[in-house]
């Protein structure tokens, strides 16, 4: 086997391993901060965790936009959103059935569908302009305002009494959160670079790289964070993290990329965006049935991604 392939595989494995540890630290810190300040885990998932785990998408897409690699920039955002729903929520729900908050079904999921539909309309002329980027950023500011309002209306339940020895200080929690985020960002960067290098060795196109390897690499923080949160009983954090990340990917990541440099949007990406809309609608249907994602529904989500990958990428 070629030495370069072995080198990139080694970097990829190390990057994935560090991602697990970084996500573990980040969930501990973010959940602790939520309880300290009386903020619900749902809101923390939709804001701090979502923004933190969307940082790799932002870094990759903005850098790709600046270098003129539109295929990687848009493919990363749309591909990550598809994976967020089909793979991340699917895998997590297959492990632990996920309860969904009523507000997530009524507001956040429909908003995700709306934002994705707006992207489709923007891309129909073949270009995501700086004006489009400004519109996406305006949507981001409105979304943040909504979350702040939700935070005031949905305080967390009063925590049980803890001894001084048991309760970590706020500074320790902040340090854990920052340390976890740094590990996530650094390890994601190395993992994605290695994945892209491997893809180029095997002559894979930018669109396929963006939709699969880069999207998977930058979605690893969401995957690991959500699985960790769900296994610890923080289901609100897992669902909120994924839905919030989808929204931030479109509004913040794509909006910022377009503000830096207008991004060409090939027709294939609109087809991928339709898949992202369909994935969110399917998730919305699951949420409306029993306000949860059952194990069989999680398996179905993963199967949907397998079908999409076969049709679109094979």
SERO-4910 file (N, C-alpha, C, O; in steps of 0.05 Angstrom, whole numbers):
BEGIN
 pado doro    nc1    nc2    nc3   cac1   cac2   cac3    cc1    cc2    cc3    oc1    oc2    oc3
  Unk    A     17    -24      0      0      0      0     18     25      0     38     26     13
  Unk    A      9     45    -15     24     70    -17     29     83     11     11     83     27
  Unk    A     53     94     15     60    106     41     41    129     48     33    133     71
  Unk    A     34    145     27     17    169     32    -11    160     41    -23    173     58
  Unk    A    -21    138     30    -48    128     38    -47    119     67    -65    125     82
  Unk    A    -26    105     75    -23     95    102    -21    119    121    -34    119    143
  Unk    A     -6    140    113     -3    164    130    -30    177    134    -37    185    157
  Unk    A    -46    181    113    -71    195    115    -91    178    131   -108    189    146
  Unk    A    -91    152    128   -108    135    144   -102    137    173   -120    137    190
  Unk    A    -77    138    180    -68    141    208    -78    167    220    -88    168    242
  Unk    A    -75    189    204    -85    215    214   -115    215    217   -125    226    237
  Unk    A   -129    202    199   -158    200    200   -167    186    226   -185    195    240
  Unk    A   -154    163    232   -162    148    256   -156    163    282   -173    164    300
  Unk    A   -133    176    283   -126    193    307   -146    216    310   -155    222    332
  Unk    A   -153    228    287   -172    250    288   -199    242    298   -211    256    315
  Unk    A   -209    219    289   -235    208    299   -234    202    329   -253    207    343
  Unk    A   -211    190    338   -208    184    366   -209    208    384   -223    209    404
  Unk    A   -195    229    375   -195    254    391   -223    268    390   -230    281    410
  Unk    A   -237    264    368   -264    275    367   -282    264    389   -298    278    401
  Unk    A   -279    238    394   -296    225    415   -290    238    442   -309    245    457
  Unk    A   -265    242    449   -257    254    474   -266    284    476   -275    293    496
  Unk    A   -262    298    454   -270    326    453   -300    330    457   -309    347    472
  Unk    A   -316    313    444   -345    314    447   -353    308    475   -372    319    486
  Unk    A   -340    289    488   -346    281    515   -342    305    534   -359    311    551
  Unk    A   -319    318    531   -314    342    548   -334    364    543   -343    377    561
  Unk    A   -341    368    517   -358    390    510   -386    386    521   -399    405    530
  Unk    A   -397    361    519   -423    355    530   -424    359    560   -443    371    571
  Unk    A   -403    351    574   -401    354    603   -402    384    610   -418    392    628
  Unk    A   -386    400    596   -385    428    602   -411    443    595   -421    459    612
  Unk    A   -422    438    571   -446    452    563   -470    445    580   -486    462    587
  Unk    A   -473    419    587   -496    411    604   -493    423    632   -513    431    643
  Unk    A   -469    424    642   -464    435    668   -471    465    669   -483    475    688
  Unk    A   -463    479    648   -468    508    647   -498    513    645   -509    531    657
  Unk    A   -512    496    630   -541    499    628   -555    497    655   -572    513    661
  Unk    A   -546    477    671   -558    474    698   -551    497    716   -567    505    732
  Unk    A   -526    506    714   -517    528    732   -533    553    728   -540    567    747
  Unk    A   -540    559    702   -553    584    696   -583    581    692   -597    599    684
  Unk    A   -594    557    698   -622    552    696   -633    553    668   -656    560    663
  Unk    A   -616    545    649   -624    544    621   -630    515    613   -614    497    620
  Unk    A   -651    510    598   -659    483    591   -638    471    572   -625    486    557
  Unk    A   -635    445    573   -616    431    555   -624    435    526   -607    435    509
  Unk    A   -650    437    520   -659    441    493   -647    467    481   -637    467    459
  Unk    A   -648    489    497   -637    514    488   -607    513    484   -596    523    465
  Unk    A   -593    500    503   -564    497    501   -557    481    476   -538    487    462
  Unk    A   -573    460    470   -568    444    446   -572    460    421   -557    457    402
  Unk    A   -593    478    421   -599    494    397   -580    517    393   -578    528    371
  Unk    A   -565    524    413   -547    548    411   -518    540    414   -504    537    394
  Unk    A   -508    538    439   -480    534    444   -469    508    431   -449    509    416
  Unk    A   -483    486    436   -473    460    424   -475    460    394   -457    451    380
  Unk    A   -498    471    384   -502    472    355   -480    489    341   -469    481    320
  Unk    A   -475    513    353   -455    530    341   -427    518    343   -411    519    324
  Unk    A   -421    506    366   -395    494    370   -390    471    351   -368    469    339
  Unk    A   -409    453    348   -405    430    331   -408    437    301   -402    421    284
  Unk    A   -419    461    295   -420    470    267   -395    485    259   -392    492    236
  Unk    A   -377    489    278   -352    504    272   -336    490    250   -325    504    233
  Unk    A   -333    463    250   -318    451    228   -330    457    201   -316    462    182
  Unk    A   -357    455    198   -370    462    173   -364    491    165   -358    496    141
  Unk    A   -365    509    185   -359    537    179   -331    540    169   -326    554    149
  Unk    A   -312    528    182   -284    531    175   -279    520    147   -265    533    130
  Unk    A   -289    496    141   -285    483    115   -299    499     93   -286    504     72
  Unk    A   -324    506     97   -340    519     76   -329    547     70   -327    555     46
  Unk    A   -322    562     91   -312    589     86   -285    589     72   -280    604     54
  Unk    A   -268    570     81   -242    567     67   -246    559     38   -232    568     21
  Unk    A   -264    540     33   -270    531      6   -280    554    -11   -273    556    -35
  Unk    A   -298    570      0   -310    593    -15   -288    612    -22   -287    623    -44
  Unk    A   -270    618     -3   -248    637     -8   -229    627    -30   -217    643    -44
  Unk    A   -227    600    -32   -209    589    -52   -224    583    -79   -212    573    -98
  Unk    A   -250    588    -79   -266    584   -103   -275    555   -108   -283    548   -130
  Unk    A   -274    539    -87   -282    511    -89   -312    509    -81   -318    500    -59
  Unk    A   -329    517    -99   -358    518    -93   -369    490    -87   -387    487    -71
  Unk    A   -359    470   -101   -369    443    -97   -366    434    -69   -384    421    -58
  Unk    A   -343    439    -57   -338    431    -29   -354    448    -10   -365    438      9
  Unk    A   -356    474    -16   -370    493      2   -399    486      5   -409    482     28
  Unk    A   -414    485    -17   -443    479    -16   -447    450     -9   -465    443      6
  Unk    A   -432    432    -21   -435    403    -16   -431    397     14   -445    379     25
  Unk    A   -413    411     27   -408    407     55   -433    414     72   -440    399     90
  Unk    A   -445    437     66   -469    446     81   -492    427     76   -504    417     95
  Unk    A   -500    423     51   -523    406     45   -518    377     53   -536    364     65
  Unk    A   -494    367     47   -488    340     55   -488    336     85   -497    315     95
  Unk    A   -478    356    100   -478    354    129   -507    353    140   -513    338    159
  Unk    A   -525    370    129   -552    370    138   -566    344    133   -582    334    149
  Unk    A   -561    332    109   -573    306    103   -563    285    122   -578    269    133
  Unk    A   -537    285    127   -525    266    146   -535    271    175   -539    252    190
  Unk    A   -538    296    182   -548    303    209   -574    289    215   -577    278    237
  Unk    A   -592    289    196   -618    277    200   -618    247    196   -626    231    213
  Unk    A   -609    239    172   -610    210    165   -591    193    182   -598    172    193
  Unk    A   -566    202    184   -546    186    197   -545    191    228   -547    172    243
  Unk    A   -541    217    235   -537    223    264   -562    216    280   -561    200    299
  Unk    A   -585    228    273   -609    222    288   -618    193    284   -628    180    303
  Unk    A   -613    183    260   -620    155    255   -604    136    273   -616    118    285
  Unk    A   -578    139    274   -561    122    291   -567    125    320   -570    105    335
  Unk    A   -570    150    329   -576    155    358   -603    143    366   -605    130    386
  Unk    A   -623    147    349   -650    136    355   -650    106    354   -665     93    369
  Unk    A   -634     94    337   -632     65    336   -620     54    362   -625     31    370
  Unk    A   -603     70    375   -591     62    400   -609     68    424   -615     51    440
  Unk    A   -619     93    425   -637    102    447   -660    118    434   -655    139    422
  Unk    A   -685    109    437   -707    125    427   -706    153    437   -702    158    460
  Unk    A   -710    173    419   -707    201    426   -733    216    429   -750    216    411
  Unk    A   -737    228    452   -760    245    457   -755    271    443   -733    282    443
  Unk    A   -776    283    431   -774    308    417   -792    329    430   -816    323    435
  Unk    A   -781    352    437   -796    373    449   -818    383    429   -813    384    405
  Unk    A   -841    391    440   -862    401    424   -854    426    408   -861    429    385
  Unk    A   -838    444    421   -829    468    407   -811    462    383   -811    476    363
  Unk    A   -796    440    386   -778    432    364   -795    423    339   -788    430    317
  Unk    A   -816    408    344   -834    399    323   -850    423    311   -853    424    287
  Unk    A   -859    441    328   -876    463    318   -860    485    305   -870    498    286
  Unk    A   -836    490    315   -822    514    305   -795    508    291   -791    516    268
  Unk    A   -776    494    305   -750    491    294   -749    474    269   -736    481    249
  Unk    A   -764    452    269   -764    435    245   -777    448    221   -765    448    199
  Unk    A   -801    461    224   -812    476    201   -793    498    192   -792    504    168
  Unk    A   -779    511    211   -761    532    203   -737    521    187   -728    534    168
  Unk    A   -728    497    194   -707    484    178   -716    479    150   -701    483    131
  Unk    A   -741    470    147   -752    465    120   -754    491    104   -747    492     81
  Unk    A   -763    512    118   -766    538    105   -739    549     95   -736    558     72
  Unk    A   -719    547    112   -692    557    105   -680    542     82   -668    553     64
  Unk    A   -684    515     82   -674    499     60   -688    506     34   -676    507     12
  Unk    A   -715    511     35   -730    518     12   -720    546      1   -719    550    -23
  Unk    A   -714    564     19   -703    590     11   -677    587     -4   -672    600    -23
  Unk    A   -660    568      6   -635    563     -8   -640    553    -36   -626    562    -55
  Unk    A   -659    536    -40   -666    525    -66   -674    548    -85   -665    550   -108
  Unk    A   -691    567    -75   -699    590    -91   -676    608    -98   -674    618   -120
  Unk    A   -657    611    -79   -634    628    -84   -615    615   -105   -603    629   -120
  Unk    A   -614    589   -105   -595    575   -123   -606    569   -150   -591    560   -167
  Unk    A   -631    575   -155   -643    569   -181   -630    585   -204   -630    575   -227
  Unk    A   -619    608   -198   -606    624   -219   -576    616   -222   -562    628   -238
  Unk    A   -568    596   -207   -540    585   -210   -519    600   -193   -496    595   -196
  Unk    A   -528    618   -175   -509    633   -159   -520    642   -133   -542    653   -131
  Unk    A   -506    636   -111   -513    647    -85   -497    673    -81   -473    672    -76
  Unk    A   -511    695    -84   -498    721    -84   -493    732    -56   -501    720    -36
  Unk    A   -479    755    -55   -474    768    -29   -501    777    -17   -504    777      7
  Unk    A   -520    786    -34   -546    794    -24   -560    770    -11   -573    772     10
  Unk    A   -558    746    -24   -569    722    -13   -556    716     14   -569    708     33
  Unk    A   -530    720     15   -515    716     41   -526    734     63   -528    726     86
  Unk    A   -531    759     55   -542    778     75   -569    770     84   -576    773    108
  Unk    A   -586    760     66   -613    750     73   -611    727     93   -626    725    112
  Unk    A   -592    708     87   -588    685    105   -579    695    133   -587    683    153
  Unk    A   -562    715    133   -553    725    159   -575    739    174   -577    738    199
  Unk    A   -593    752    160   -617    765    172   -634    743    185   -645    747    207
  Unk    A   -637    720    171   -651    698    182   -638    687    207   -652    679    226
  Unk    A   -611    687    207   -596    678    231   -602    695    255   -606    685    277
  Unk    A   -602    721    251   -607    740    273   -635    736    284   -639    737    308
  Unk    A   -655    732    266   -682    727    275   -684    701    291   -698    699    311
  Unk    A   -669    681    282   -669    655    296   -657    657    324   -668    646    343
  Unk    A   -635    672    326   -623    676    352   -641    691    371   -643    685    394
  Unk    A   -656    711    360   -675    726    376   -697    708    386   -706    710    409
  Unk    A   -706    689    369   -726    670    377   -716    652    399   -730    646    419
  Unk    A   -690    643    397   -679    626    417   -676    640    444   -681    628    465
  Unk    A   -669    665    443   -667    680    468   -694    683    482   -697    681    506
  Unk    A   -715    686    466   -742    688    476   -750    661    488   -762    660    510
  Unk    A   -743    639    474   -749    612    484   -734    607    511   -745    594    529
  Unk    A   -709    617    513   -694    612    537   -707    625    561   -706    614    583
  Unk    A   -720    648    558   -733    661    580   -759    647    587   -767    647    610
  Unk    A   -772    634    567   -798    621    572   -795    592    581   -814    581    592
  Unk    A   -771    580    577   -767    552    584   -743    548    603   -723    537    595
  Unk    A   -746    557    627   -724    553    647   -720    524    653   -739    508    652
  Unk    A   -696    517    661   -691    489    668   -703    483    695   -708    501    711
  Unk    A   -708    457    700   -718    449    726   -697    454    747   -673    452    741
  Unk    A   -706    459    771   -687    465    793   -670    441    798   -680    419    801
  Unk    A   -643    445    798   -626    422    802   -627    411    830   -634    426    849
  Unk    A   -621    386    834   -621    375    860   -597    385    876   -577    393    864
  Unk    A   -600    386    902   -579    397    919   -554    380    916   -554    355    916
  Unk    A   -531    394    913   -505    380    911   -486    391    931   -487    414    939
  Unk    A   -468    375    940   -448    384    959   -427    399    943   -425    396    919
  Unk    A   -411    415    957   -390    431    944   -371    413    929   -361    420    908
  Unk    A   -365    390    941   -346    372    928   -357    360    903   -342    354    884
  Unk    A   -384    356    902   -396    343    879   -401    362    856   -399    354    832
  Unk    A   -406    387    862   -413    407    841   -389    421    830   -375    435    845
  Unk    A   -382    417    805   -359    432    794   -365    462    791   -388    470    788
  Unk    A   -344    478    794   -347    506    792   -353    515    764   -348    500    745
  Unk    A   -364    539    761   -371    549    734   -346    552    717   -348    548    693
  Unk    A   -324    559    730   -299    563    714   -289    536    704   -278    535    682
  Unk    A   -292    515    720   -284    488    711   -302    479    687   -292    467    668
  Unk    A   -328    485    689   -346    478    668   -340    493    642   -340    481    620
  Unk    A   -333    519    645   -326    535    621   -300    524    609   -298    522    585
  Unk    A   -281    517    626   -256    506    617   -260    479    602   -248    474    581
  Unk    A   -278    462    613   -284    437    600   -296    442    572   -289    428    553
  Unk    A   -315    461    571   -329    467    545   -309    477    525   -309    468    502
  Unk    A   -292    496    533   -272    507    514   -252    486    506   -245    484    482
  Unk    A   -242    470    525   -223    449    518   -235    429    499   -223    420    479
  Unk    A   -260    421    504   -274    402    486   -277    414    458   -273    400    439
  Unk    A   -285    440    457   -288    452    431   -262    454    415   -261    449    391
  Unk    A   -240    460    429   -214    462    416   -206    435    405   -196    433    382
  Unk    A   -209    414    421   -203    387    412   -220    379    388   -209    367    369
  Unk    A   -246    386    389   -264    380    367   -254    394    341   -253    381    320
  Unk    A   -248    419    343   -240    435    319   -214    425    308   -212    421    283
  Unk    A   -194    421    325   -168    412    315   -169    384    303   -159    380    281
  Unk    A   -182    366    318   -184    338    308   -201    336    282   -194    320    265
  Unk    A   -222    352    281   -239    353    257   -222    362    233   -225    352    211
  Unk    A   -206    383    237   -190    394    216   -171    373    205   -169    370    180
  Unk    A   -157    359    222   -139    338    213   -154    315    200   -145    305    179
  Unk    A   -176    307    211   -192    285    200   -202    292    172   -200    275    154
  Unk    A   -212    316    169   -223    324    142   -201    327    122   -204    318     99
  Unk    A   -178    339    130   -155    342    111   -146    314    102   -140    310     78
  Unk    A   -145    295    120   -137    268    113   -157    255     94   -150    242     75
  Unk    A   -183    259    100   -204    247     83   -203    259     55   -206    245     35
  Unk    A   -200    285     53   -198    299     27   -174    289     11   -175    284    -13
  Unk    A   -151    286     25   -127    277     12   -131    249      1   -123    243    -21
  Unk    A   -144    231     16   -150    204      7   -169    205    -17   -165    189    -36
  Unk    A   -189    223    -16   -208    224    -38   -194    233    -64   -199    223    -86
  Unk    A   -175    252    -61   -161    262    -85   -142    241    -96   -138    239   -121
  Unk    A   -131    224    -79   -114    203    -88   -129    184   -106   -119    173   -126
  Unk    A   -155    180   -100   -172    162   -115   -189    176   -136   -208    165   -147
  Unk    A   -182    202   -141   -195    218   -163   -225    220   -159   -240    215   -178
  Unk    A   -235    228   -136   -263    233   -131   -269    262   -135   -253    279   -127
  Unk    A   -292    269   -147   -299    297   -153   -304    314   -128   -309    303   -106
  Unk    A   -303    341   -132   -308    359   -110   -335    356    -98   -339    357    -73
  Unk    A   -356    352   -115   -383    349   -105   -386    325    -88   -398    326    -66
  Unk    A   -374    302    -97   -376    278    -81   -360    280    -55   -368    271    -34
  Unk    A   -337    294    -57   -321    299    -33   -337    315    -13   -338    308     11
  Unk    A   -350    336    -23   -365    354     -5   -389    340      8   -394    343     31
  Unk    A   -403    324     -9   -428    311      1   -423    287     19   -440    280     35
  Unk    A   -400    275     16   -395    250     31   -372    253     51   -377    256     75
  Unk    A   -348    253     42   -325    252     61   -323    277     78   -320    275    102
  Unk    A   -324    301     65   -322    325     80   -347    329     98   -344    337    121
  Unk    A   -370    323     87   -395    325    103   -394    306    127   -402    314    149
  Unk    A   -385    282    122   -383    263    144   -362    272    165   -367    271    189
  Unk    A   -339    281    155   -318    290    173   -327    314    190   -322    314    214
  Unk    A   -340    334    178   -348    357    193   -373    351    210   -380    367    228
  Unk    A   -388    329    203   -411    322    219   -404    303    243   -421    297    259
  Unk    A   -379    294    244   -371    277    265   -375    289    293   -383    275    311
  Unk    A   -369    315    297   -375    326    323   -404    324    331   -410    317    354
  Unk    A   -423    329    312   -451    326    318   -458    297    325   -473    291    343
  Unk    A   -446    279    309   -452    250    313   -442    241    341   -457    229    356
  Unk    A   -417    247    347   -406    238    372   -419    252    396   -425    239    416
  Unk    A   -423    278    393   -436    293    414   -464    283    419   -473    280    442
  Unk    A   -479    278    398   -507    270    401   -509    242    413   -526    236    430
  Unk    A   -492    223    404   -492    196    415   -485    197    444   -498    184    461
  Unk    A   -464    213    451   -456    215    479   -478    227    496   -484    216    518
  Unk    A   -491    248    486   -513    261    501   -536    241    505   -548    240    527
  Unk    A   -544    227    484   -566    209    486   -561    186    505   -579    178    521
  Unk    A   -537    175    505   -530    153    522   -530    162    552   -533    145    570
  Unk    A   -526    188    556   -526    198    583   -554    208    592   -557    219    613
  Unk    A   -573    204    574   -600    211    581   -607    240    574   -629    249    582
  Unk    A   -590    254    559   -595    282    552   -607    282    523   -594    294    505
  Unk    A   -630    271    519   -642    268    492   -648    296    481   -646    300    457
  Unk    A   -657    315    498   -663    342    488   -638    354    475   -640    367    455
  Unk    A   -615    349    488   -590    360    477   -583    347    450   -573    361    432
  Unk    A   -588    321    447   -582    307    422   -599    317    399   -588    324    378
  Unk    A   -625    319    402   -643    328    381   -639    358    375   -637    366    352
  Unk    A   -637    373    397   -633    402    393   -607    409    379   -606    427    363
  Unk    A   -586    393    385   -560    397    373   -562    393    343   -551    409    327
  Unk    A   -575    371    334   -577    365    306   -594    385    291   -585    395    270
  Unk    A   -618    391    301   -635    411    288   -622    438    287   -623    452    267
  Unk    A   -610    446    309   -597    472    310   -573    473    291   -569    494    278
  Unk    A   -558    451    289   -535    451    270   -544    454    241   -531    468    226
  Unk    A   -567    441    234   -577    444    207   -584    473    200   -578    482    179
  Unk    A   -596    486    220   -603    515    216   -578    532    214   -576    549    196
  Unk    A   -559    528    232   -535    544    232   -518    538    207   -506    557    196
  Unk    A   -518    513    197   -503    507    173   -513    524    149   -497    535    134
  Unk    A   -539    526    146   -550    541    124   -548    572    128   -539    586    110
  Unk    A   -556    581    151   -557    610    155   -529    622    160   -522    641    148
  Unk    A   -514    610    178   -488    621    185   -466    612    166   -452    629    155
  Unk    A   -463    586    162   -441    576    146   -444    585    117   -425    597    105
  Unk    A   -467    579    105   -471    586     77   -473    616     73   -463    627     54
  Unk    A   -487    629     92   -490    658     91   -463    672     92   -458    691     76
  Unk    A   -446    664    110   -419    676    113   -402    671     88   -388    688     78
  Unk    A   -404    646     78   -388    639     54   -396    656     30   -379    666     15
  Unk    A   -423    661     27   -433    677      4   -425    706      8   -420    720    -12
  Unk    A   -424    716     32   -416    744     37   -387    748     29   -380    769     20
  Unk    A   -370    728     34   -342    730     27   -338    730     -4   -323    746    -15
  Unk    A   -352    711    -17   -350    708    -46   -375    695    -56   -382    673    -47
  Unk    A   -389    706    -77   -412    693    -88   -405    664    -97   -384    659   -108
  Unk    A   -423    646    -91   -418    617    -95   -434    606   -118   -459    607   -117
  Unk    A   -421    595   -139   -436    582   -160   -451    558   -149   -441    543   -133
  Unk    A   -476    555   -158   -493    533   -148   -502    516   -171   -520    523   -187
  Unk    A   -490    492   -174   -497    474   -196   -524    462   -192   -533    459   -169
  Unk    A   -539    454   -213   -566    442   -210   -566    418   -192   -586    412   -179
  Unk    A   -544    402   -192   -543    378   -175   -547    385   -146   -559    369   -131
  Unk    A   -537    408   -138   -540    415   -109   -569    421   -102   -577    417    -79
  Unk    A   -585    431   -121   -613    435   -116   -627    409   -111   -645    407    -94
  Unk    A   -620    388   -126   -631    362   -122   -624    352    -94   -641    340    -80
  Unk    A   -599    356    -86   -591    348    -59   -606    364    -38   -613    353    -17
  Unk    A   -612    389    -43   -627    405    -24   -656    395    -21   -667    395      1
  Unk    A   -667    385    -43   -694    373    -41   -693    348    -23   -713    343     -8
  Unk    A   -671    333    -24   -668    310     -6   -667    319     23   -679    307     41
  Unk    A   -653    342     28   -651    353     55   -679    361     65   -686    357     88
  Unk    A   -695    373     47   -723    381     54   -739    356     61   -753    355     81
  Unk    A   -737    336     44   -752    311     48   -744    298     75   -761    287     89
  Unk    A   -718    299     81   -708    287    106   -721    301    130   -729    288    149
  Unk    A   -722    327    129   -734    343    152   -764    338    154   -775    336    176
  Unk    A   -777    336    131   -806    330    131   -811    302    144   -830    299    159
  Unk    A   -795    283    137   -797    256    148   -793    257    178   -808    244    194
  Unk    A   -774    273    187   -769    276    216   -792    289    229   -799    282    252
  Unk    A   -804    309    216   -827    323    227   -851    304    230   -865    305    250
  Unk    A   -855    286    211   -876    266    213   -872    248    237   -890    242    252
  Unk    A   -847    239    240   -840    222    263   -846    236    289   -857    225    308
  Unk    A   -839    262    290   -843    278    314   -872    282    321   -879    282    345
  Unk    A   -889    285    301   -917    290    306   -932    264    316   -953    267    328
  Unk    A   -921    241    309   -936    216    317   -937    212    347   -958    211    359
  Unk    A   -913    211    360   -912    206    389   -892    224    403   -884    219    425
  Unk    A   -885    246    389   -865    265    400   -838    251    407   -825    257    427
  Unk    A   -831    231    390   -806    217    394   -798    203    369   -814    199    351
  Unk    A   -773    196    367   -763    180    345   -758    152    356   -739    148    372
  Unk    A   -773    133    347   -771    105    357   -747     92    344   -735    102    324
  Unk    A   -739     68    354   -716     54    343   -720     47    314   -702     50    298
  Unk    A   -744     37    307   -749     29    279   -748     53    261   -740     50    237
  Unk    A   -757     76    271   -755    100    255   -726    109    251   -719    119    229
  Unk    A   -709    105    271   -681    111    268   -668     93    247   -652    103    231
  Unk    A   -675     68    247   -665     49    227   -674     58    199   -659     56    179
  Unk    A   -699     67    197   -710     76    171   -695    100    161   -690    102    137
  Unk    A   -688    119    179   -673    142    171   -646    134    159   -637    145    138
  Unk    A   -632    116    172   -606    106    162   -610     93    135   -593     96    117
  Unk    A   -631     77    132   -637     64    106   -642     85     84   -634     81     61
  Unk    A   -655    107     91   -660    128     71   -634    140     61   -632    146     38
  Unk    A   -615    143     79   -589    154     71   -575    135     52   -563    143     32
  Unk    A   -577    109     58   -564     89     41   -576     90     13   -561     88     -7
  Unk    A   -602     93     12   -615     95    -15   -607    120    -29   -602    120    -54
  Unk    A   -606    143    -15   -597    168    -27   -569    166    -37   -563    175    -60
  Unk    A   -551    155    -21   -523    152    -29   -520    135    -54   -504    141    -72
  Unk    A   -536    114    -55   -534     95    -78   -544    109   -104   -531    107   -125
  Unk    A   -566    124   -102   -578    137   -126   -561    161   -135   -556    164   -158
  Unk    A   -553    177   -115   -539    202   -122   -509    200   -127   -498    215   -143
  Unk    A   -497    181   -114   -468    181   -115   -455    157   -129   -432    158   -136
  Unk    A   -470    135   -132   -458    111   -144   -458    114   -175   -449     96   -189
***
